[in-house]
Amino acid sequence: MEKDGLLIVISGFSGAGKGTLVKALLQRYDDYALSISMTTRASREGERDGVEYFFTTKDKFEETIERDGLIEYASYCGNYYGTPRAYVEEQMAHGKNVILEIEIQGALKIKEKFPESLLIFVTPPSAAELKRRLEGRGTESAEMIARRLARAAEESEGMGAYDYIVVNDNLEACVEELHGLADAARRAPVRSQKLMREIREELQGFRKGAD
C-alpha cells in the first residue's frame, strides 16, 4: 500500500543554506518534489512554464484564490505568488514528499491549514557563523547584512513553533538528518490516515467473511 507523501515546510535564516540543503536532498532521493509556485509576473529568459513557475494572468490567479485553489499566496512588488493546491496534492497522492521553502509567517499559516504538515527550521550552529556566512557571500553591503541579521533576530522568536530544528553545519549529515526526520514523520498515525483506513476496511472484510 502506497502511503501519501508529506507536506514539508522548510524555513530558515537568510544565509542558513536551506536552498543548498533542499537541492542536495532532491538530488539524492526520489522521494521528494519541490513545490512550483504560480505567479502573475512575466517569465524571464530561460524560464519555462511548469518548471520554474506556473505563469498565469492576474484574473486567473484571483479566480484560483476564489475557488481555494492555493495553499498560500502573497502579493509582492505588484505581482501575485502562490502555491497551487492541485500540484501539491497530486504529488503527495503519488507518494512524494512536497517541499515548500517559505518564511515563518507563511509556514505558520500552512500549519494552521494543514496540521499534518511537517515544519523544519534550518539554522547554522551559531549566530556568529550566520554572520560569517553572510559576510562570506561578498555580494552585500554591511548595511544589508545588518538588516538580515536584525531580521534573523525577529525570526528566531518563531523557531519554537516548528516540529524540528536542523543545524546545517555539515551538508552531507544535514541531508541525511532531514531525510530521516521526513521518513519517521510519515509513520506517525496523524500522517497515515489513508493506510489506516485501507487496513481497517480490509480487516472488516475478513471479519464479515468469518461471521
HELIX and SHEET records of a PDB file:
HELIX    1   1 LYS A   18  ARG A   28  1                                  11    
HELIX    2   2 LYS A   58  GLU A   66  1                                   9    
HELIX    3   3 ARG A   85  ALA A   93  1                                   9    
HELIX    4   4 ILE A  104  LYS A  113  1                                  10    
HELIX    5   5 ALA A  127  ARG A  137  1                                  11    
HELIX    6   6 ALA A  142  GLU A  155  1                                  14    
HELIX    7   7 SER A  156  ALA A  161  5                                   6    
HELIX    8   8 LEU A  171  ARG A  186  1                                  16    
HELIX    9   9 PRO A  189  ARG A  191  5                                   3    
HELIX   10  10 GLN A  193  ALA A  210  1                                  18    
SHEET    1   A 5 TYR A  32  LEU A  34  0                                        
SHEET    2   A 5 ASN A  97  GLU A 101  1                                        
SHEET    3   A 5 LEU A   7  GLY A  12  1                                        
SHEET    4   A 5 LEU A 118  THR A 123  1                                        
SHEET    5   A 5 TYR A 164  VAL A 167  1                                        
SHEET    1   B 4 PHE A  54  PHE A  55  0                                        
SHEET    2   B 4 MET A  38  THR A  39  1                                        
SHEET    3   B 4 ASN A  79  PRO A  84 -1                                        
SHEET    4   B 4 LEU A  70  TYR A  76 -1                                        
END                                                                             
